[in-house]
């Protein structure tokens, strides 16, 4: 159990402990990470095609992803609203002109197309494709190593994290309320408790949760985790502009781990520069906690 946990977490910590790289090298790391997301999702789609009793499995994926996403997001929003009531987030900055939300949503939908492409190729049952799951494992290790480099490259120190109290508060509320939602989802779906908790531990990081859950629980739960977290990102893109003026903590918490990268431009343009530091700290904490919790609950 713990050897598997160590194998998953070791690349992340090795990448994080390496000395910070220069700007040019970090741009290369970010570029490779972007490609790795597509590669991993493509192989996840191939693995999905090799499931026995495929039609019933697809219905199960839809059911698991919708129920878990609903339970987790409702618990997140309720807890974040309680945080806002107890600790109001006052601000004075005016929002900027927003980027095209449709374009950003289409970027997320494109990821579903990559999974679908792998799935269609897997239906051919071509013999070399049986190694897709093993390739996915090695790709996951490389992804975690690159994520460790990326987190270190952001230059975030413990002091900076602790001093940004708002980012820390929102991140911790998201973690505990998501886990509560995972418990409710596991009861509603009749899944083991640790499976529900693992499903709740992605915090919107679909590329990581999809492959880690596939390796631990099989392609049905892995695919459900992917769509669960992808749905979170799509909702964040759509709802941030309408939420952020009165419910800044809810808008930030809805982004999950993506608040330090993909949804950061939407947060910045909707809420002003004042929210950026909190968003980076919030995303950094969730990006660090997500693989730890998924590995723990999946071990």
C-alpha positions, -999 to 999 in steps of 0.1 A, spaced: 0 0 0 26 26 11 51 15 -16 26 25 -42 19 58 -24 57 65 -24 61 57 -61 33 82 -70 45 110 -47 83 106 -52 84 123 -87 64 152 -74 88 159 -45 119 153 -66 107 179 -90 98 203 -62 132 199 -44 153 206 -75 167 242 -77 145 267 -95 150 268 -132 154 299 -154 125 316 -172 133 299 -205 134 264 -190 101 270 -171 84 280 -203 96 247 -217 83 228 -187 49 245 -190 48 237 -227 56 200 -221 30 199 -194 4 211 -218 13 183 -242 14 157 -214 -22 165 -205 -34 156 -240 -12 125 -242 -25 112 -208 -61 119 -217 -56 101 -251 -43 70 -234 -71 72 -209 -96 71 -237 -79 40 -252 -81 22 -218 -118 31 -216 -125 13 -249 -111 -20 -235 -137 -22 -207 -160 -52 -207 -197 -45 -210 -190 -11 -224 -225 2 -228 -234 -3 -191 -200 11 -181 -207 44 -200 -240 48 -181 -221 42 -149 -195 69 -158 -223 94 -165 -240 86 -132 -209 87 -111 -196 119 -126 -229 138 -123 -237 127 -88 -202 132 -74 -199 167 -91 -233 178 -77 -225 167 -42 -190 181 -41 -200 215 -57 -230 220 -34 -209 213 -3 -182 237 -16 -207 265 -23 -225 261 10 -192 261 30 -178 291 10 -210 311 16 -206 304 53 -170 317 51 -182 348 33 -209 355 60 -183 351 88 -154 369 70 -167 393 43 -142 400 15 -143 437 9 -128 451 -23 -128 483 -43 -113 474 -77 -134 476 -108 -135 446 -132 -118 447 -166 -132 436 -200 -136 398 -199 -119 374 -224 -142 352 -245 -158 327 -221 -170 307 -251 -134 303 -264 -122 292 -229 -151 267 -226 -143 253 -261 -107 247 -249 -121 226 -221 -145 208 -244 -115 200 -267 -101 178 -239 -132 157 -242 -125 153 -279 -90 140 -271 -105 113 -248 -131 105 -275 -103 101 -301 -84 77 -279 -117 58 -272 -124 55 -310 -89 42 -316 -92 18 -287 -123 3 -303 -101 -11 -330 -86 -35 -304 -53 -32 -321 -28 -54 -301 -2 -27 -293 -30 -6 -277 -32 -32 -248 -1 -14 -234 -20 19 -231 -25 15 -193 13 9 -187 22 39 -209 -3 59 -189 15 50 -157 49 62 -170 32 94 -183 17 100 -149 51 98 -132 66 123 -157 36 146 -153 40 146 -115 77 154 -119 70 183 -142 43 196 -118 69 196 -90 92 217 -112 63 240 -120 53 245 -84 89 252 -74 93 276 -104 64 297 -91 87 308 -63 60 304 -37 74 303 -2 58 290 30 59 326 43 40 339 13 14 312 16 8 318 53 7 356 49 -21 354 23 -47 344 48 -76 347 23 -61 323 -2 -54 298 26 -89 301 41 -106 295 8 -84 266 -1 -89 248 33 -127 254 31 -127 239 -4 -107 208 7 -128 199 37 -162 207 21 -152 187 -10 -143 157 11 -177 160 28 -193 160 -6 -172 129 -15 -186 111 15 -222 120 6 -215 110 -31 -201 76 -20 -233 69 1 -256 80 -27 -238 59 -53 -231 29 -31 -193 32 -35 -167 25 -9 -159 56 12 -123 58 0 -135 59 -36 -158 88 -29 -130 107 -10 -106 100 -39 -132 113 -64 -135 145 -43 -97 151 -41 -91 162 -77 -103 198 -70 -107 204 -108 -73 189 -118 -89 166 -144 -57 154 -161 -42 142 -129 -73 128 -113 -84 110 -144 -51 90 -148 -45 84 -111 -80 72 -105 -78 50 -136 -46 33 -123 -61 27 -89 -98 21 -95 -101 12 -132 -112 32 -163 -148 36 -152 -140 55 -120 -111 72 -137 -133 86 -165 -159 97 -139 -132 116 -120 -121 133 -152 -156 145 -162 -163 154 -126 -133 178 -125 -137 190 -161 -173 200 -152 -160 221 -123 -137 240 -147 -165 247 -172 -188 259 -144 -161 282 -131 -155 298 -165 -193 304 -168 -200 316 -133 -170 336 -122 -181 370 -138 -216 368 -122 -204 356 -87 -172 376 -81 -187 410 -72 -208 397 -43 -193 363 -36 -156 365 -43 -147 335 -21 -172 313 -39 -159 324 -73 -123 316 -63 -132 283 -46 -152 271 -76 -120 273 -97 -102 247 -75 -66 240 -85 -70 258 -118 -71 292 -101 -33 295 -105 -33 288 -142 -63 283 -165 -90 303 -147 -65 329 -134 -71 354 -163 -109 352 -158 -105 359 -121 -81 387 -127 -102 405 -153 -135 399 -133 -121 408 -99 -91 430 -105 -55 425 -95 -64 424 -58 -76 388 -62 -45 375 -81 -23 368 -51 -51 349 -33 -58 330 -64 -22 319 -68 -19 308 -32 -53 290 -34 -43 271 -66 -8 263 -53 -22 248 -21 -48 227 -39 -23 216 -65 0 204 -38 -27 187 -17 -46 170 -46 -20 144 -55 -13 137 -18 -50 130 -10 -56 110 -42 -26 89 -36 -36 84 1 -72 74 -7 -62 53 -38 -33 34 -21 
